């Protein structure tokens, strides 16, 4: 039985490049300006049922405020209907809102907390 000799694949033909005539375009790399992330404010809303002391405790625990600062924020919530507890990136703000809502639910209070983008 005769075997065929394997044939070698043909290589594509390559045309030689002409020497650079100086008309090539080189792009300069520009530094990209990276914007800081969108920030969100976490605010609590006033209601007539949640005790003020509970609101102060929540602000101290989840927003790391001292008693005086927490009391000032609580009074702003009580008098203005809404008070900002802190400013964070989107994910951190969402986590803070969830923590506050979970604590309020476990304590049986209707306290509401929202995060809003800062313009």
N, CA, C and O of each residue as an XYZ file, in Angstrom:
476
protein
N       0.826     -1.165      0.000
C       0.000      0.000      0.000
C       0.882      1.245      0.000
O       1.795      1.392      0.812
N       0.593      2.078     -0.883
C       1.419      3.269     -1.038
C       0.814      4.403     -0.235
O      -0.396      4.629     -0.269
N       1.646      5.098      0.472
C       1.160      6.250      1.228
C       1.598      7.515      0.534
O       2.673      7.595     -0.062
N       0.730      8.497      0.631
C       1.042      9.780      0.022
C       1.939     10.572      0.933
O       1.809     10.534      2.156
N       2.812     11.261      0.343
C       3.684     12.128      1.111
C       2.855     13.343      1.538
O       2.179     13.950      0.708
N       2.901     13.710      2.850
C       2.086     14.857      3.268
C       2.548     16.131      2.592
O       3.743     16.396      2.460
N       1.567     16.913      2.167
C       1.905     18.171      1.506
C       1.980     19.275      2.550
O       1.247     19.278      3.539
N       2.860     20.184      2.307
C       3.024     21.303      3.233
C       2.018     22.382      2.872
O       1.776     22.644      1.693
N       1.424     23.018      3.901
C       0.453     24.076      3.582
C       1.175     25.257      2.947
O       2.330     25.548      3.256
N       0.474     25.913      2.069
C       1.081     27.061      1.419
C       0.936     28.271      2.315
O      -0.110     28.488      2.927
N       1.978     29.043      2.385
C       1.965     30.231      3.222
C       1.447     31.404      2.420
O       1.703     31.497      1.219
N       0.701     32.327      3.084
C       0.216     33.490      2.345
C       1.390     34.376      1.955
O       2.405     34.462      2.647
N       1.209     35.010      0.845
C       2.277     35.887      0.384
C       2.198     37.208      1.137
O       1.113     37.744      1.360
N       3.332     37.717      1.517
C       3.423     38.952      2.279
C       4.090     39.988      1.408
O       5.180     39.777      0.877
N       3.401     41.129      1.271
C       4.012     42.193      0.495
C       4.881     43.013      1.426
O       4.462     43.333      2.539
N       6.052     43.349      1.004
C       6.931     44.128      1.886
C       6.374     45.531      2.071
O       5.838     46.128      1.138
N       6.508     46.048      3.288
C       6.042     47.394      3.610
C       7.014     48.422      3.058
O       8.230     48.233      3.043
N       6.433     49.495      2.614
C       7.277     50.584      2.140
C       7.863     51.283      3.355
O       7.222     51.321      4.405
N       9.064     51.837      3.240
C       9.629     52.545      4.383
C       8.726     53.710      4.779
O       8.061     54.317      3.939
N       8.720     54.004      6.068
C       7.858     55.053      6.603
C       8.219     56.386      5.972
O       9.354     56.853      6.063
N       7.227     56.986      5.332
C       7.457     58.254      4.669
C       7.163     59.435      5.563
O       7.196     60.575      5.101
N       6.874     59.194      6.843
C       6.613     60.287      7.766
C       5.161     60.746      7.774
O       4.829     61.725      8.441
N       4.303     60.064      7.053
C       2.909     60.483      7.032
C       2.034     59.635      7.951
O       0.811     59.654      7.813
N       2.622     58.900      8.875
C       1.866     58.103      9.833
C       1.328     59.007     10.936
O       1.959     60.000     11.299
N       0.162     58.658     11.464
C      -0.469     59.452     12.513
C      -0.287     58.743     13.847
O      -0.577     57.553     13.970
N       0.188     59.468     14.833
C       0.375     58.919     16.165
C      -0.578     59.652     17.103
O      -0.559     60.880     17.188
N      -1.397     58.898     17.795
C      -2.329     59.499     18.738
C      -1.693     59.581     20.106
O      -1.027     58.648     20.553
N      -1.903     60.700     20.764
C      -1.387     60.858     22.120
C      -2.416     60.336     23.110
O      -3.621     60.515     22.932
N      -1.932     59.707     24.125
C      -2.823     59.208     25.164
C      -3.173     60.355     26.097
O      -2.292     61.039     26.617
N      -4.452     60.557     26.301
C      -4.903     61.600     27.216
C      -5.320     60.959     28.535
O      -5.910     59.879     28.568
N      -5.001     61.647     29.599
C      -5.417     61.142     30.912
C      -6.932     61.268     31.026
O      -7.500     62.321     30.735
N      -7.571     60.205     31.445
C      -9.026     60.232     31.601
C      -9.374     60.902     32.914
O      -8.752     60.661     33.949
N     -10.373     61.739     32.842
C     -10.839     62.378     34.064
C     -11.937     61.498     34.655
O     -12.995     61.308     34.055
N     -11.667     60.979     35.815
C     -12.626     60.113     36.485
C     -13.402     60.951     37.480
O     -12.833     61.601     38.357
N     -14.716     60.919     37.324
C     -15.556     61.695     38.225
C     -15.786     60.901     39.508
O     -15.831     59.672     39.481
N     -15.931     61.600     40.626
C     -16.246     60.892     41.874
C     -17.640     60.277     41.773
O     -18.463     60.740     40.984
N     -17.907     59.254     42.551
C     -19.219     58.602     42.466
C     -20.336     59.528     42.931
O     -20.116     60.438     43.730
N     -21.524     59.281     42.421
C     -22.712     60.026     42.844
C     -22.927     59.760     44.331
O     -22.902     58.610     44.772
N     -23.138     60.818     45.096
C     -23.342     60.672     46.532
C     -24.837     60.735     46.852
O     -25.615     61.380     46.148
N     -25.212     60.057     47.921
C     -26.610     59.978     48.352
C     -26.707     60.390     49.813
O     -25.865     60.031     50.635
N     -27.754     61.152     50.117
C     -27.988     61.510     51.515
C     -29.035     60.565     52.078
O     -30.029     60.250     51.423
N     -28.797     60.124     53.289
C     -29.738     59.254     53.985
C     -30.539     60.137     54.926
O     -29.977     60.819     55.783
N     -31.854     60.120     54.762
C     -32.726     60.973     55.557
C     -33.797     60.134     56.237
O     -34.280     59.144     55.688
N     -34.156     60.554     57.443
C     -35.267     59.931     58.159
C     -36.457     60.862     58.083
O     -36.316     62.085     58.072
N     -37.639     60.255     58.031
C     -38.875     61.014     57.929
C     -39.622     60.988     59.259
O     -39.601     59.991     59.981
N     -40.276     62.095     59.566
C     -41.012     62.211     60.819
C     -42.309     61.403     60.770
O     -42.950     61.295     59.725
N     -42.674     60.849     61.897
C     -43.997     60.254     62.075
C     -44.423     60.549     63.504
O     -43.603     60.947     64.330
N     -45.680     60.358     63.790
C     -46.215     60.690     65.118
C     -46.166     59.525     66.087
O     -46.714     59.630     67.184
N     -45.537     58.427     65.728
C     -45.596     57.228     66.560
C     -44.242     56.761     67.094
O     -44.173     56.214     68.195
N     -43.183     56.962     66.345
C     -41.860     56.501     66.775
C     -41.332     57.410     67.871
O     -41.272     58.626     67.688
N     -40.943     56.834     69.019
C     -40.421     57.656     70.127
C     -39.116     58.367     69.739
O     -38.276     57.814     69.029
N     -38.974     59.589     70.216
C     -37.782     60.381     69.916
C     -36.518     59.690     70.408
O     -35.478     59.750     69.751
N     -36.602     59.046     71.540
C     -35.433     58.366     72.108
C     -34.963     57.230     71.200
O     -33.763     56.986     71.077
N     -35.911     56.536     70.564
C     -35.544     55.462     69.627
C     -34.820     56.047     68.417
O     -33.835     55.477     67.948
N     -35.302     57.181     67.910
C     -34.673     57.836     66.756
C     -33.244     58.249     67.104
O     -32.329     58.048     66.305
N     -33.051     58.818     68.277
C     -31.709     59.213     68.720
C     -30.801     57.991     68.791
O     -29.654     58.039     68.348
N     -31.312     56.902     69.344
C     -30.519     55.674     69.472
C     -30.127     55.129     68.098
O     -28.992     54.693     67.908
N     -31.047     55.151     67.148
C     -30.772     54.651     65.794
C     -29.707     55.523     65.116
O     -28.795     55.005     64.471
N     -29.825     56.827     65.262
C     -28.840     57.737     64.656
C     -27.456     57.498     65.260
O     -26.459     57.492     64.539
N     -27.392     57.304     66.569
C     -26.106     57.035     67.219
C     -25.516     55.718     66.728
O     -24.325     55.635     66.426
N     -26.348     54.700     66.653
C     -25.855     53.368     66.329
C     -25.443     53.221     64.870
O     -24.369     52.689     64.588
N     -26.264     53.674     63.950
C     -26.007     53.416     62.536
C     -25.271     54.539     61.807
O     -24.729     54.322     60.723
N     -25.250     55.738     62.393
C     -24.599     56.852     61.726
C     -23.419     57.399     62.525
O     -22.841     58.421     62.156
N     -23.062     56.729     63.610
C     -21.888     57.053     64.428
C     -21.867     58.511     64.890
O     -20.828     59.170     64.847
N     -23.010     59.000     65.327
C     -23.105     60.361     65.862
C     -23.080     60.292     67.384
O     -23.527     59.313     67.980
N     -22.545     61.356     68.011
C     -22.610     61.403     69.468
C     -24.035     61.785     69.871
O     -24.856     62.146     69.027
N     -24.310     61.701     71.155
C     -25.682     61.929     71.636
C     -26.194     63.327     71.270
O     -27.356     63.484     70.894
N     -25.341     64.326     71.379
C     -25.771     65.698     71.090
C     -26.115     65.870     69.603
O     -27.149     66.445     69.265
N     -25.243     65.369     68.718
C     -25.502     65.480     67.280
C     -26.753     64.684     66.896
O     -27.560     65.135     66.083
N     -26.900     63.504     67.486
C     -28.080     62.675     67.199
C     -29.354     63.372     67.656
O     -30.379     63.300     66.978
N     -29.296     64.040     68.793
C     -30.470     64.773     69.300
C     -30.806     65.934     68.378
O     -31.982     66.191     68.119
N     -29.806     66.635     67.881
C     -30.040     67.740     66.952
C     -30.692     67.249     65.653
O     -31.614     67.883     65.140
N     -30.216     66.137     65.135
C     -30.813     65.570     63.925
C     -32.245     65.133     64.206
O     -33.135     65.367     63.388
N     -32.476     64.499     65.356
C     -33.829     64.063     65.720
C     -34.770     65.259     65.796
O     -35.908     65.172     65.335
N     -34.320     66.367     66.366
C     -35.174     67.556     66.470
C     -35.465     68.136     65.083
O     -36.570     68.614     64.828
N     -34.483     68.093     64.200
C     -34.715     68.565     62.827
C     -35.759     67.680     62.153
O     -36.642     68.183     61.458
N     -35.664     66.377     62.351
C     -36.661     65.454     61.790
C     -38.038     65.789     62.345
O     -39.016     65.848     61.600
N     -38.110     66.006     63.638
C     -39.386     66.269     64.307
C     -39.998     67.598     63.852
O     -41.203     67.680     63.615
N     -39.169     68.628     63.730
C     -39.689     69.960     63.404
C     -39.888     70.185     61.898
O     -40.857     70.827     61.492
N     -38.981     69.663     61.078
C     -39.045     69.915     59.640
C     -39.678     68.773     58.846
O     -39.959     68.924     57.657
N     -39.898     67.646     59.493
C     -40.492     66.507     58.792
C     -39.486     65.575     58.168
O     -39.829     64.466     57.760
N     -38.225     66.021     58.089
C     -37.171     65.203     57.483
C     -35.827     65.725     57.954
O     -35.638     66.932     58.109
N     -34.898     64.816     58.179
C     -33.557     65.212     58.598
C     -32.513     64.307     57.987
O     -32.694     63.091     57.926
N     -31.411     64.900     57.531
C     -30.321     64.144     56.911
C     -29.407     63.595     58.003
O     -28.935     64.331     58.870
N     -29.173     62.305     57.941
C     -28.331     61.639     58.934
C     -26.904     61.437     58.448
O     -25.992     61.288     59.262
N     -26.694     61.429     57.139
C     -25.355     61.240     56.599
C     -25.366     61.236     55.084
O     -26.422     61.132     54.461
N     -24.183     61.350     54.494
C     -24.012     61.343     53.041
C     -23.012     60.240     52.696
O     -21.915     60.180     53.251
N     -23.416     59.364     51.762
C     -22.614     58.182     51.449
C     -22.698     57.870     49.955
O     -23.486     58.471     49.225
N     -21.874     56.923     49.516
C     -22.009     56.407     48.153
C     -23.302     55.597     48.081
O     -23.900     55.292     49.113
N     -23.732     55.252     46.885
C     -25.044     54.609     46.698
C     -25.197     53.321     47.506
O     -26.209     53.138     48.182
N     -24.224     52.442     47.448
C     -24.338     51.151     48.126
C     -24.338     51.302     49.639
O     -25.101     50.632     50.335
N     -23.489     52.178     50.146
C     -23.442     52.391     51.597
C     -24.750     53.021     52.071
O     -25.276     52.640     53.116
N     -25.281     53.984     51.308
C     -26.544     54.624     51.674
C     -27.677     53.599     51.700
O     -28.504     53.610     52.612
N     -27.717     52.722     50.710
C     -28.756     51.688     50.670
C     -28.646     50.750     51.869
O     -29.660     50.328     52.426
N     -27.432     50.429     52.259
C     -27.223     49.565     53.425
C     -27.702     50.255     54.695
O     -28.350     49.628     55.533
N     -27.388     51.547     54.846
C     -27.823     52.302     56.027
C     -29.349     52.338     56.103
O     -29.924     52.147     57.175
N     -30.001     52.583     54.974
C     -31.467     52.611     54.947
C     -32.025     51.263     55.386
O     -32.945     51.208     56.203
N     -31.477     50.184     54.853
C     -31.939     48.840     55.228
C     -31.743     48.580     56.719
O     -32.619     48.003     57.364
N     -30.610     48.996     57.273
C     -30.349     48.784     58.699
C     -31.365     49.529     59.559
O     -31.882     48.982     60.534
N     -31.648     50.777     59.194
C     -32.604     51.574     59.968
C     -33.996     50.961     59.878
O     -34.679     50.821     60.892
N     -34.418     50.597     58.674
C     -35.757     50.031     58.501
C     -35.899     48.696     59.239
O     -36.949     48.416     59.817
N     -34.853     47.879     59.221
C     -34.890     46.605     59.950
C     -34.982     46.830     61.454
O     -35.751     46.153     62.136
N     -34.206     47.774     61.975
C     -34.244     48.068     63.419
C     -35.617     48.594     63.820
O     -36.147     48.221     64.866
N     -36.193     49.461     62.985
C     -37.516     50.011     63.294
C     -38.581     48.919     63.256
O     -39.475     48.875     64.101
N     -38.473     48.052     62.277
C     -39.453     46.962     62.168
C     -39.355     46.015     63.367
O     -40.377     45.605     63.918
N     -38.138     45.670     63.770
C     -37.950     44.773     64.917
C     -38.466     45.397     66.201
O     -38.951     44.691     67.086
N     -38.363     46.729     66.310
C     -38.840     47.416     67.515
C     -40.333     47.740     67.430
O     -40.922     48.215     68.401
N     -40.944     47.486     66.274
C     -42.366     47.735     66.114
C     -42.708     49.202     65.867
O     -43.801     49.651     66.212
N     -41.778     49.950     65.272
C     -42.015     51.368     64.999
C     -42.142     51.592     63.492
O     -41.508     50.888     62.706
N     -42.959     52.570     63.087
C     -43.148     52.839     61.649
C     -42.123     53.815     61.068
O     -42.390     54.429     60.035
N     -40.979     53.973     61.691
C     -39.960     54.920     61.238
C     -39.595     54.650     59.779
O     -39.376     53.505     59.383
N     -39.534     55.714     58.991
C     -39.165     55.600     57.582
C     -37.821     56.278     57.336
O     -37.498     57.304     57.934
N     -37.054     55.676     56.443
C     -35.727     56.186     56.103
C     -35.559     56.032     54.600
O     -35.925     55.004     54.030
N     -35.001     57.062     53.954
C     -34.832     57.045     52.506
C     -33.428     57.535     52.141
O     -32.767     58.215     52.926
N     -32.994     57.177     50.945
C     -31.755     57.745     50.417
C     -32.105     58.511     49.153
O     -32.917     58.065     48.343
N     -31.476     59.676     48.998
C     -31.772     60.540     47.865
C     -30.466     61.014     47.253
O     -29.534     61.374     47.974
N     -30.392     61.018     45.927
C     -29.159     61.519     45.295
C     -28.974     62.993     45.563
O     -29.940     63.754     45.605
N     -27.730     63.392     45.743
C     -27.420     64.806     45.958
C     -27.170     65.416     44.587
O     -26.380     64.884     43.806
N     -27.813     66.488     44.298
C     -27.674     67.155     42.999
C     -26.390     67.927     42.939
O     -26.096     68.557     41.923
